[in-house]
Amino acid sequence: MASVMDSVDQRTQLAGHNRLELLLFRLMGKQRFGINVFKIQEVVQCPVLTQIPHSHVVVRGVATMRGKTIPVIDLSMAIGGRPVEDLQNSFMIVAEYNRTTQGFLVGGVERIVNLNWEDIMPPPKGSGKNSYLTAVTQLNDELVEIIDVEKVLAEVSNASTDVSEDVLVGVEDKIKLLHVLVADDSSVARGQVARTLQQVGIECTLTNNGREALTQLKKWADDEDPRLKYLAMVLSDVEMPEMDGYTLTTEIRKDPSLADLYVLLHTSLSGTFNHAMVEKVGANKFIPKFKPDDLARAVLERVKTFIDEEDV
């Protein structure tokens, strides 16, 4: 299990075709869960954990891995379940999200499966706002749940979503005319992005995945909606059910009415991987999640160029 990561070339081939690999695991019951292999650095037997005073209740301790100290989050506790009990026989999934490395404590790991993003569906509508699901899929007549890890991490870290005042200096009034289309399957991530754009002073339309975003763009094009004329950028996550951000970018570039749109990929996947994919699918830029100042700077940089080019 420690060698779940493939080479960058192999991974870009997989993602470029709207596909993904999920590592299946269990927490404290029979329910299967999945996590994108692209996020994982390694999977190991749970090491000795050192307790940290005053840490978040779901942080079971820290582990030392190759000279680095990483927090270990009990994923079962984080989504409202009971703690993982048998640490000696449990596993730790070491993953990189939002520029940080952390361990997720799980009851057991199983195997890796190769799927199409079209087979990954949004969670049931009745799951509610407090649900920790970001997507589900069927595998051998069994429902596999994909946890909204960004929501878990946001609750553990309680990071600020405020944009620094110096970043907002010199924002032009013309920005109020512009629009941004956002695609992200995580309700927490959508909220973070919307708040950042609100502070910048630009309106946005929120969609839940790449397919919804593409449908919205084509509708605007068919209706000659002014939001498309003044669309400064498409701001898209990468991992999304039904259609991922790479495929969304590819579809945008294939459509003559949308081909010139500016696409910014905003993702928690690793930098090296995304530099390769930006070039491959034709996105304009990517920035890793989630630093409000970095996102605001990227948006403002594009907005100023858009205003100059379009003479808004």
C-alpha positions as CSV (number, residue, x, y, z in Angstrom):
1,M,0.0,0.0,0.0
2,A,2.9,2.4,0.5
3,S,3.5,2.7,-3.2
4,V,0.0,3.9,-4.3
5,M,1.4,6.9,-6.1
6,D,2.1,6.5,-9.9
7,S,4.4,8.7,-12.0
8,V,3.2,12.1,-13.0
9,D,2.9,11.0,-16.7
10,Q,0.7,8.1,-15.8
11,R,-1.5,10.2,-13.6
12,T,-1.9,13.0,-16.2
13,Q,-3.0,10.3,-18.7
14,L,-5.7,9.1,-16.3
15,A,-7.0,12.5,-15.3
16,G,-7.0,13.7,-18.9
17,H,-9.7,11.2,-19.7
18,N,-12.1,12.2,-16.9
19,R,-11.0,9.2,-14.8
20,L,-9.7,8.7,-11.3
21,E,-8.5,6.1,-8.9
22,L,-10.0,5.7,-5.5
23,L,-8.4,4.0,-2.5
24,L,-11.2,2.2,-0.7
25,F,-11.1,2.1,3.1
26,R,-13.4,1.6,6.1
27,L,-13.7,3.5,9.4
28,M,-15.5,1.7,12.2
29,G,-18.2,-0.2,10.4
30,K,-19.0,-2.0,7.2
31,Q,-19.5,1.2,5.1
32,R,-16.9,1.7,2.4
33,F,-15.3,5.1,1.8
34,G,-13.1,6.3,-1.0
35,I,-10.3,8.9,-1.3
36,N,-8.6,10.0,-4.6
37,V,-5.3,8.3,-5.0
38,F,-3.8,11.5,-6.4
39,K,-4.0,13.0,-3.0
40,I,-2.2,10.2,-1.2
41,Q,1.5,10.1,-0.5
42,E,1.5,6.7,1.2
43,V,-0.5,4.3,3.4
44,V,1.1,2.8,6.5
45,Q,0.2,0.9,9.6
46,C,-0.6,3.4,12.3
47,P,2.7,4.6,13.9
48,V,3.2,5.6,17.5
49,L,1.3,8.8,18.0
50,T,2.4,11.6,20.3
51,Q,-0.4,13.5,22.1
52,I,-0.5,17.3,21.7
53,P,-2.1,19.3,24.5
54,H,-5.0,21.6,23.5
55,S,-5.3,20.1,20.0
56,H,-8.6,19.7,18.3
57,V,-10.6,16.7,19.7
58,V,-10.4,14.8,16.4
59,V,-6.6,15.1,16.2
60,R,-5.4,11.9,17.9
61,G,-1.8,13.0,18.0
62,V,1.2,13.6,15.7
63,A,3.4,11.1,13.9
64,T,7.0,11.5,12.7
65,M,7.4,10.4,9.1
66,R,10.8,10.8,7.4
67,G,11.8,13.6,9.7
68,K,8.5,15.5,9.4
69,T,5.9,15.8,12.1
70,I,2.3,15.5,10.8
71,P,-1.0,15.8,12.6
72,V,-3.2,12.6,12.5
73,I,-6.9,13.1,12.2
74,D,-9.3,10.4,13.3
75,L,-11.5,10.5,10.2
76,S,-14.3,8.6,11.9
77,M,-14.5,11.1,14.7
78,A,-14.3,14.0,12.2
79,I,-17.5,13.0,10.5
80,G,-19.4,12.3,13.7
81,G,-18.6,8.7,14.3
82,R,-17.0,6.9,17.1
83,P,-13.2,6.9,17.5
84,V,-11.0,4.4,15.8
85,E,-10.3,2.0,18.7
86,D,-7.5,-0.5,17.8
87,L,-4.7,1.8,16.8
88,Q,-2.2,-1.1,16.5
89,N,-4.3,-2.7,13.8
90,S,-5.5,0.6,12.1
91,F,-3.9,2.4,9.2
92,M,-2.8,6.0,8.4
93,I,-3.5,7.5,5.0
94,V,-0.9,10.2,4.5
95,A,-2.3,12.8,2.1
96,E,-1.7,16.3,0.8
97,Y,-4.6,18.7,0.9
98,N,-4.6,22.5,0.6
99,R,-0.8,22.8,0.8
100,T,-0.5,20.8,4.0
101,T,0.3,17.1,4.7
102,Q,-1.8,15.2,7.3
103,G,-2.5,11.7,8.3
104,F,-6.0,10.3,8.3
105,L,-6.6,7.5,10.8
106,V,-8.9,4.8,9.4
107,G,-9.9,1.3,10.5
108,G,-8.7,-0.5,7.5
109,V,-7.7,-0.1,3.8
110,E,-8.7,-2.4,1.0
111,R,-7.8,-1.8,-2.7
112,I,-7.6,0.8,-5.4
113,V,-10.3,1.0,-8.1
114,N,-10.2,2.8,-11.4
115,L,-13.4,4.7,-12.2
116,N,-14.8,7.4,-14.5
117,W,-15.8,10.7,-13.0
118,E,-19.2,10.3,-14.7
119,D,-19.8,7.4,-12.3
120,I,-19.1,9.7,-9.3
121,M,-22.4,11.3,-8.3
122,P,-23.3,14.1,-6.0
123,P,-24.6,13.0,-2.5
124,P,-28.3,12.4,-2.2
125,K,-30.3,15.6,-1.9
126,G,-31.7,14.5,1.5
127,S,-28.2,14.4,3.1
128,G,-28.4,18.0,4.2
129,K,-26.0,20.9,4.7
130,N,-24.3,19.2,7.7
131,S,-23.4,16.1,5.7
132,Y,-19.7,15.2,5.3
133,L,-20.3,13.6,1.9
134,T,-19.0,15.3,-1.2
135,A,-19.9,12.5,-3.6
136,V,-21.0,8.8,-3.8
137,T,-20.5,6.0,-6.3
138,Q,-21.8,2.5,-6.8
139,L,-19.3,-0.4,-6.7
140,N,-20.5,-4.0,-7.0
141,D,-24.0,-2.9,-5.9
142,E,-22.6,-1.2,-2.8
143,L,-22.6,2.5,-2.1
144,V,-19.1,4.0,-1.7
145,E,-19.1,7.4,0.1
146,I,-16.5,10.1,-0.6
147,I,-15.9,12.4,2.3
148,D,-15.6,16.1,2.0
149,V,-12.1,16.3,3.3
150,E,-12.0,20.1,2.8
151,K,-14.9,20.5,5.2
152,V,-13.1,18.3,7.8
153,L,-9.9,20.3,7.5
154,A,-11.7,23.6,7.6
155,E,-13.3,22.6,10.9
156,V,-10.1,21.3,12.4
157,S,-7.9,24.3,11.3
158,N,-10.5,27.0,11.6
159,A,-8.5,29.0,9.1
160,S,-9.4,32.6,8.2
161,T,-11.1,33.4,4.9
162,D,-10.4,37.1,5.1
163,V,-8.4,38.8,2.4
164,S,-5.7,41.1,3.6
165,E,-6.4,44.8,3.2
166,D,-3.2,45.4,1.2
167,V,-4.3,42.9,-1.4
168,L,-7.5,44.9,-2.1
169,V,-5.7,48.3,-2.5
170,G,-6.6,49.9,-5.8
171,V,-9.5,47.7,-6.8
172,E,-11.4,49.5,-9.6
173,D,-15.1,50.3,-9.6
174,K,-15.3,48.6,-13.0
175,I,-14.8,45.2,-11.3
176,K,-18.5,45.4,-10.3
177,L,-19.5,44.8,-13.9
178,L,-17.6,41.6,-14.2
179,H,-18.5,38.0,-13.3
180,V,-16.9,34.7,-12.3
181,L,-18.3,31.2,-12.8
182,V,-17.2,28.9,-9.9
183,A,-17.3,25.1,-10.1
184,D,-16.6,23.1,-6.9
185,D,-18.3,20.1,-5.4
186,S,-17.4,21.0,-1.8
187,S,-19.9,23.3,-0.1
188,V,-17.2,24.5,2.2
189,A,-14.9,25.4,-0.8
190,R,-17.7,27.1,-2.6
191,G,-18.4,29.2,0.4
192,Q,-14.7,30.1,0.8
193,V,-14.4,31.1,-2.8
194,A,-17.6,33.1,-2.7
195,R,-16.5,35.0,0.4
196,T,-13.2,35.8,-1.3
197,L,-14.9,37.1,-4.4
198,Q,-17.3,39.1,-2.3
199,Q,-14.4,40.8,-0.6
200,V,-12.8,41.6,-4.0
201,G,-16.1,43.0,-5.1
202,I,-16.9,40.7,-8.0
203,E,-20.2,38.8,-8.4
204,C,-20.1,35.0,-9.1
205,T,-22.3,32.1,-10.1
206,L,-21.8,28.9,-8.1
207,T,-22.1,25.4,-9.7
208,N,-21.5,22.0,-8.1
209,N,-19.4,20.3,-10.7
210,G,-17.9,20.6,-14.2
211,R,-21.0,19.4,-16.0
212,E,-23.2,22.0,-14.3
213,A,-20.6,24.7,-15.1
214,L,-20.5,23.6,-18.8
215,T,-24.3,23.5,-19.0
216,Q,-24.4,27.0,-17.5
217,L,-21.8,28.4,-19.9
218,K,-23.6,27.0,-23.0
219,K,-26.9,28.4,-21.8
220,W,-25.4,31.8,-21.4
221,A,-23.9,31.5,-24.9
222,D,-27.3,30.4,-26.4
223,D,-29.1,33.2,-24.6
224,E,-26.5,35.8,-25.3
225,D,-26.4,36.5,-21.6
226,P,-24.3,39.5,-20.6
227,R,-22.7,37.5,-17.9
228,L,-20.8,35.6,-20.5
229,K,-19.6,38.8,-22.2
230,Y,-18.3,40.1,-18.8
231,L,-17.1,36.7,-17.6
232,A,-13.6,37.4,-16.3
233,M,-12.8,33.7,-15.6
234,V,-14.0,30.2,-14.9
235,L,-12.7,29.3,-11.5
236,S,-12.8,25.5,-11.2
237,D,-11.9,22.8,-8.8
238,V,-10.3,19.7,-10.3
239,E,-11.9,16.8,-8.4
240,M,-15.7,16.9,-9.1
241,P,-18.4,14.3,-9.7
242,E,-19.7,13.8,-13.2
243,M,-17.1,16.0,-14.9
244,D,-13.7,17.0,-13.4
245,G,-12.0,20.3,-13.9
246,Y,-9.6,19.0,-16.5
247,T,-12.4,17.7,-18.7
248,L,-14.4,20.9,-18.2
249,T,-11.4,22.9,-19.5
250,T,-11.0,20.6,-22.5
251,E,-14.8,20.9,-23.3
252,I,-14.5,24.7,-23.0
253,R,-11.6,24.8,-25.4
254,K,-13.6,22.6,-27.9
255,D,-16.6,25.0,-28.0
256,P,-16.1,28.0,-30.4
257,S,-18.4,30.1,-28.3
258,L,-16.4,29.4,-25.1
259,A,-12.9,28.6,-26.3
260,D,-11.3,32.0,-25.4
261,L,-12.5,31.9,-21.8
262,Y,-9.9,32.3,-19.0
263,V,-9.8,29.1,-16.9
264,L,-8.2,29.2,-13.5
265,L,-7.9,25.7,-11.8
266,H,-8.1,26.1,-8.0
267,T,-7.2,22.7,-6.5
268,S,-5.8,20.9,-3.5
269,L,-3.8,18.6,-5.7
270,S,0.0,18.8,-5.8
271,G,1.7,21.6,-7.8
272,T,3.9,19.4,-10.0
273,F,1.0,17.4,-11.2
274,N,-1.1,20.5,-12.0
275,H,1.6,22.3,-13.9
276,A,1.6,19.3,-16.2
277,M,-2.2,19.2,-16.5
278,V,-2.6,23.0,-17.1
279,E,-0.4,22.7,-20.2
280,K,-2.1,19.5,-21.3
281,V,-5.8,20.6,-21.1
282,G,-5.2,24.3,-21.9
283,A,-6.1,26.0,-18.7
284,N,-4.6,29.4,-18.2
285,K,-3.3,29.0,-14.6
286,F,-3.7,27.0,-11.4
287,I,-3.3,27.9,-7.8
288,P,-3.4,25.5,-4.8
289,K,-6.2,25.8,-2.2
290,F,-6.9,27.6,0.0
291,K,-5.2,30.9,0.7
292,P,-7.7,33.8,0.4
293,D,-4.9,36.3,-0.4
294,D,-3.5,34.1,-3.2
295,L,-6.9,33.6,-4.7
296,A,-7.7,37.3,-4.5
297,R,-4.4,38.2,-6.1
298,A,-5.0,35.8,-9.0
299,V,-8.5,37.1,-9.6
300,L,-7.5,40.7,-9.4
301,E,-4.5,40.1,-11.8
302,R,-6.9,38.5,-14.3
303,V,-9.6,41.2,-13.8
304,K,-7.1,44.1,-14.5
305,T,-6.0,42.3,-17.7
306,F,-9.7,41.7,-18.7
307,I,-10.6,45.3,-18.2
308,D,-7.7,46.5,-20.3
309,E,-8.3,44.0,-23.1
310,E,-12.1,44.4,-23.3
311,D,-12.0,48.2,-22.6
312,V,-14.7,47.7,-19.9
